[in-house]
Amino acid sequence: MLEPTLDMWRALIGFRARHGRRWKGALSLKWMNGEDEVEHFSASLRMIRNHFGPSWLYALRPAKLDAMARHLAAHDTLPEMCATHLVGTHEPIVIKRGASGYWPLPEGMTVTEINDLFGAAPAQIAAMEAGSMFGWTVPGSDPTRYDKDGRPCGLSRT
């Protein structure tokens, strides 16, 4: 694991919000004393300790945590599911928020029906396509990086 999962980031962001300015010291102390088990998202906090360790925590810059907080806020605006067509084969597929890969479209349903059911807009669908392929922490999984038609912002049309 090279990067914390979204749940791990949520746990860190929540811990920082609850413990204030000296949150890193408080978390380290809780890790040493085994008191992290009573914290919200305790399993995720323990996974951070086990996978990355205290040295990673102290090297974590506030700007990185702030960026992940913004990213998670955008991620939370994504629908639970959306449907699209697989590039290359044009097979209809379903993408689930936060999950890698895709699933076949349920029999008897269309891409439009799924997207209408979950309220999936083109920008959200584009972000979910990127997230399901490249990971949910990449910039492309942020729906604010796409225009209303699902095209990346800042790119000129040719």
N, C-alpha and C positions, 0 to 999 in steps of 0.2 A: 504494500500500500504506500503510494508516494504522497498522497494528499488526503487529508481528513474527508470523511463522507459528509453529506449535507447534515445528517443528524449530529455528527460530531461538531460541526460548525455551529449549529443551533445551540448545542449544549454550552459551548464556550461563550457564545454571545449572551445567552441567558445568565450564565454564571457571572460574567462581567457586569451585566446590568444589576444583578442582585448584590454584588460585593464591592462595587465601586472601584476607586482608583488603585487600590492595592490588591486587585483581584488575582493576579498571578501568584503572589505570595500566599494568599488565602487558599488557592487551589493546591499549591505545592504542599502546604501544611496539611490539608485534608487528605491528600494522597499519602503522605507519610504516616498519618494517624489512622487511616482507614475510615475517615469520616465522610468521604465523598459518597458513600453509599446512601446517605440520607438526602442528597441533593437531587434536584430535578434533573432528569436525563443522566442519572448516575452511571448507567451502563456505558453510555457514550463517553462520559468523562473518563471512566476507567480504561476504555479502549484507546483514548488519546494517550493516556499515561503508558499503556502497554506497547502501543505501536510507535509512538513518537518520543515519549519521555520528557522529563522536566527541562532538558537543555533546549529541546524544540520549542517548548512553551515560552521560555525566556527569550528566545530569538524571535518569536512572533511579534511583528510590529503592529501597533494600533491601526495603521492605515490598511493593512491586510485584513484585519478583523472587521474594520468599517466597510471595506469593499465587499466582503462576504455577507455582511448584514444587508447591504443594498441588493446584492445578488439574490439573497434568500427572499427578500421582500418582492422582487420581480418574479422569482420562481413560484411564490405563493399565489401569484395572479394567474398561473397556468391552470387550465381545466384538468380534471382528474384523468381524462382520456381524450384522445382525438383520433381521427382517421385520415389517412392520406394514401397515396399510391407509391409503391416501391419503385425507386429509380431503376431503370433498366428493364424490368419485367412489367411494370405498371400494375402489378398485383395490388389489390386493395388490402391495407393493413391497419392495425390499431396500435397506437403508442400510448403507454401509460406513464403519467408524470412520475419522474424519479427512477424509472426502470430502464435498464439497458435492453436494446433490441426491440423487437416488435412481435405482434401476434396476428394471426389471420383474422380477417373481418368475419364477424359472426354471420352464419348463413341467414339469408333473408333480409339483411340490412345493407344499406348503402353508405358510402363515405359521407354523403350529405346528411343522412339521418343521424349518424353518430355525432357528427360535428354540431348539428342543431341541438341534439339531446344534451350535449355537454357544454354548449355555448362556446365552441372553439372558433376563434377568429383566425384569419390567415397569418397574422404575425405570431400568434401563439402556436399555431401548427408548425410554422417554420422553426421556432425556438425548440419545440418538442422534437422535431426531426433531428436537429443538431444535438440536443441533449441525449437522445436515445442512442446516437451513433458515437459521439465523442466524449460523453460524460456531462453530468449536470452542473459542473463547476466551470465549464468553458464559457467564454463570453457569448458565443453563439446561442447558448440556451436561455439567454435573456430576451424576452419578447420586445423590450424597448429598443432593441437594436434593429428592428424591422419596421418597414412602413405598413400602412393599413392593408396593403396587398400581399404582404409576406415577403417583400424583397428587402435585402439588407440596406439599411440606411447609409447614405453617403456614397453610394455607388451610382455612377451615371448610367443611364440607359443607352444602349447602342443598338 
